[in-house]
Amino acid sequence: MVKLTFHGGTHKVGGNAVTVKSKEANLLLEYGVKPGNPPEFPGHVRARDIDGIIVGHAHLDHSGGTPLFYLNEKKPIFHTRTTGDLMKILIRDLIKLNSYYLPFEYLELEKMQLQRKDLGYGQKVKLKDAEFQLLDAGHIPGSAMVDITVNGKKILYTSDFNTVNTRLTNAAKIPRKRYDAVIVESTYAMHEHPDRKALETEFIKDIKSTLNQGGKVLVPAFAVGRSHEILSVLHAHKLNEYTLLDGMARAVNQVMLDIPESVKTPKTYAKAVRNVHEIRGWRDRRQAVRKAKVIVAPSGMLQGGTVMFYMEKLGLDPMNSIFIVSFQVPGTNGAKLMETGMFPIKDKPTKVNAKVKHFDFSSHSGKTPVQSFLRGLKGKPDIYVMHGEEESCDFLAEWVRDELDLNGVAPNRDDEFKI
């Protein structure tokens, strides 16, 4: 018998945490935070009760709470090398911005680094009576689904996954195994993404239109993955204008260059970023903004970071464009900008005159790909739906029951299930 317990990420996006408990082993699948003031943590999991942590990818809603397990314990933490390096960057930044609210400090992050076990895709690990491996999830560089075999039961945890090829990542493939349980994300279970090629074409066309009119383009983008996807799109379409990369995206870029296997086409990626101007400091930033044609800067939801400086410089001029390429959580500056056209400049709500447009460059599977993935699974697995807004989780669980005639459940926090 195997017991699954859902500690976080249920009926919401963020704060993923699931334990898989067998006769001998207790594995923790991720322990994320939902960023905010204060950051929200999943339900309590005692460090001494777990044998190891497995992290699918570096985004904070999947990895941000993991240093909590290194206050007094030494537990192995498993992920790809890319994920480990990116987690270090992201969690360090989380501590810098929120240390007052966090139950851990830089010391715990350093202790965690000493317990790192970096895995390649398909590399099998045995931990007590559990065996697991990481499979490419296609979400961001280094991202993984987790395939677990324990007490004769086979479990797949998708974390965040994408079954569509992007410029940076290969699409996640449907495993050929017969699973007893599949834990799946549902971020976009009710939403179709546009065709990638058509989206890129429209994006480039709109950039050229702005530049031809003498304007500049600001692309607020997530520091991990999305910023680098955008640089790759610009390169693929031979848009060789003076381009800036700023904020944490610079350190992330270095990880991708240092670990070539983290991206789909390393040589093409290296070419894509070769002529991009990386900002080194405030003086550089002020000078470069005058020359720049395209600026890519975090944060993707315009909640802080270097993008605030560029919004102040570019947001008031109708010649310029602000092209939003990341999901906007309701209530964030980015969501408010798209709804009202207003943005806090120097802490005052200000009307933005620049053109504002959203491009759906998602790194998650949309409605049809998620359904195709679940349809393609062999056998009759129980499907557990998480990591989506309440209606998305319930919608996908119902679809699984109605269309696939499988047991589809959208768990609530602290729900337990036996497999």
Secondary structure, 3 states (H helix, E strand, C coil): CCEEEEEECCCCCCCCEEEEECCCCEEEECCCCECCCCCECCCCCCHHHCCEEECCCCCHHHHCCHHHHHCCCCCCEEECHHHHHHHHHHHHHHHHHHHHHCCCCHHHHHHHHHCEEECCCCCCEEECCEEEEEEECCCCCCCEEEEEEECCEEEEECCCCCCCCCCCCCCCCCCCCECCEEEEECCCCCCCCCCHHHHHHHHHHHHHHHHHCCCCEEEECCCCCHHHHHHHHHHHCCCCCCEEECCCHHHHHHHHHHCHHHCCCHHHHHHHHHCCEECCCHHHHHHHHHHCCEEEECCCCCCCCCHHHHHHHHCCCCCCEEEECCCCCCCCHHHHHHHHCEEEECCEEEECCCEEEECCCCCCCCHHHHHHHHHCCECCCEEEEECCCHHHHHHHHHHHHHHCCCCEECCCCCCEEEC
